Amino acid sequence: MTDKQFDEAAKEILSSPEMKKSKKFVQHGKVSVYSHSLAVAKYSVRFAGKMGIKVDYRSLVRGALLHDFFLYDWHDDWDKLHGFKHPRIALENAKKRFKLNKKEREIIRKHMWPMTFINIPLCREAWLVCIIDKYCSMLETLKISKYNDL
């Protein structure tokens, strides 16, 4: 996938007021939800390309960008169940704002597996986002996420 193709797939989501608002919400460490979601999308695309995994790149980008579209700062009034609940909330929010295909919905709903143990990813794109999300979260939590290569 070229940068131009990535930008085209991401344009509607990244230009939305709700996604822009996510720049103000902290995800892990000091990284915003916006930056985290963009990193997950870009690393998912790169990993699929380098490993030669056949995927629907447009769905991969859109699902990755929307996987944490819960639209609140989970640190405010901290909810111990946020990790379990936010995929459903993100999917509900995304469905209200965007037309999603089946793979995009699966990516969003199932990205927290195995924590949400009954929501096992079934398509390659959902598996990729699930794995890359954990990788990016680890980098952010350990404060080693520079994302200079994005």
C-alpha positions as CSV (number, residue, x, y, z in Angstrom):
1,M,0.0,0.0,0.0
2,T,1.4,3.4,-1.0
3,D,1.3,6.5,1.2
4,K,-1.2,8.0,-1.2
5,Q,-3.5,4.9,-0.9
6,F,-3.2,5.0,2.9
7,D,-4.1,8.7,2.9
8,E,-7.1,8.1,0.7
9,A,-8.4,5.3,2.9
10,A,-7.8,7.3,6.1
11,K,-9.0,10.7,4.8
12,E,-12.7,10.6,5.9
13,I,-11.8,9.4,9.4
14,L,-8.9,11.6,10.1
15,S,-10.7,14.7,8.9
16,S,-13.8,14.0,11.1
17,P,-14.4,16.4,14.1
18,E,-14.7,13.4,16.4
19,M,-11.3,12.0,15.4
20,K,-9.7,15.4,15.7
21,K,-11.1,15.6,19.2
22,S,-9.3,12.4,20.1
23,K,-6.0,14.4,19.9
24,K,-7.0,15.7,23.4
25,F,-7.6,12.3,25.0
26,V,-4.6,10.4,26.5
27,Q,-4.3,6.8,25.6
28,H,-1.1,5.4,27.2
29,G,1.6,7.5,28.8
30,K,1.5,10.8,27.0
31,V,0.4,9.5,23.7
32,S,-3.1,10.7,22.4
33,V,-5.8,8.3,21.2
34,Y,-5.3,9.9,17.8
35,S,-1.6,9.2,17.6
36,H,-2.1,5.7,19.0
37,S,-4.8,4.9,16.4
38,L,-2.7,6.3,13.6
39,A,0.4,4.3,14.7
40,V,-1.7,1.1,14.9
41,A,-3.0,1.7,11.4
42,K,0.4,2.5,9.9
43,Y,2.2,-0.4,11.7
44,S,-0.5,-2.8,10.7
45,V,-0.2,-1.9,7.0
46,R,3.6,-2.1,7.2
47,F,3.6,-5.5,8.9
48,A,1.1,-7.0,6.5
49,G,3.2,-5.7,3.6
50,K,6.5,-6.9,4.9
51,M,5.1,-10.4,5.8
52,G,3.2,-10.7,2.5
53,I,-0.1,-11.1,4.3
54,K,-3.0,-10.7,1.9
55,V,-5.4,-8.2,3.4
56,D,-8.1,-5.7,2.4
57,Y,-5.8,-2.7,3.1
58,R,-8.7,-0.1,3.0
59,S,-10.6,-2.1,5.7
60,L,-7.4,-2.6,7.7
61,V,-6.6,1.2,7.7
62,R,-10.2,2.2,8.6
63,G,-10.7,-0.4,11.3
64,A,-7.3,0.3,12.9
65,L,-8.1,4.1,12.9
66,L,-11.4,3.4,14.6
67,H,-10.5,0.7,17.0
68,D,-10.4,3.1,19.9
69,F,-13.1,5.5,18.7
70,F,-14.7,5.6,22.2
71,L,-14.5,9.5,22.3
72,Y,-13.7,10.1,26.0
73,D,-10.6,10.2,28.2
74,W,-10.7,7.0,30.0
75,H,-8.4,8.4,32.7
76,D,-11.2,10.8,33.8
77,D,-13.5,9.0,36.3
78,W,-11.4,5.9,35.7
79,D,-13.5,2.9,35.0
80,K,-11.9,-0.5,35.8
81,L,-13.9,-2.1,33.1
82,H,-12.8,0.3,30.3
83,G,-10.6,-2.3,28.7
84,F,-13.6,-4.7,28.4
85,K,-16.2,-2.1,27.4
86,H,-14.5,0.3,25.0
87,P,-14.5,-2.0,21.9
88,R,-18.3,-2.0,22.0
89,I,-18.5,1.7,22.6
90,A,-16.0,2.4,19.8
91,L,-18.0,0.3,17.4
92,E,-21.3,2.0,18.4
93,N,-19.7,5.5,17.9
94,A,-18.1,4.5,14.6
95,K,-21.3,3.1,13.2
96,K,-23.1,6.3,14.0
97,R,-20.5,8.4,12.1
98,F,-19.2,6.1,9.3
99,K,-20.5,3.5,6.9
100,L,-18.5,0.4,8.0
101,N,-18.1,-2.9,6.2
102,K,-18.0,-6.3,8.0
103,K,-14.2,-6.4,8.4
104,E,-14.1,-2.9,9.8
105,R,-16.7,-3.8,12.4
106,E,-14.9,-7.0,13.3
107,I,-11.6,-5.1,13.7
108,I,-13.1,-2.6,16.1
109,R,-15.2,-5.1,18.1
110,K,-12.5,-7.7,18.5
111,H,-9.2,-5.8,18.9
112,M,-9.0,-6.4,22.7
113,W,-8.9,-10.2,22.5
114,P,-7.9,-12.2,24.6
115,M,-9.1,-9.7,27.3
116,T,-12.5,-9.9,25.7
117,F,-12.2,-13.6,25.4
118,I,-15.5,-14.4,23.6
119,N,-14.7,-11.9,20.8
120,I,-12.1,-13.9,18.9
121,P,-10.9,-12.2,15.7
122,L,-11.9,-14.2,12.7
123,C,-10.3,-12.3,9.8
124,R,-6.7,-11.5,9.1
125,E,-7.3,-7.7,9.4
126,A,-8.7,-8.1,12.9
127,W,-5.9,-10.4,14.0
128,L,-3.3,-7.8,12.7
129,V,-4.9,-4.9,14.5
130,C,-5.3,-7.0,17.7
131,I,-1.5,-7.8,17.7
132,I,-0.2,-4.4,16.5
133,D,-2.4,-2.7,19.1
134,K,-0.7,-4.6,21.9
135,Y,2.7,-3.8,20.4
136,C,1.9,0.0,20.2
137,S,0.4,0.0,23.7
138,M,3.5,-1.6,25.1
139,L,5.7,1.0,23.4
140,E,3.5,3.8,24.8
141,T,3.3,2.4,28.3
142,L,7.0,1.9,28.5
143,K,7.5,5.4,27.2
144,I,9.6,4.2,24.2
145,S,7.1,5.3,21.5
146,K,8.7,7.9,19.4
147,Y,6.7,7.1,16.2
148,N,9.4,9.1,14.4
149,D,9.2,6.6,11.5
150,L,5.5,7.3,10.8
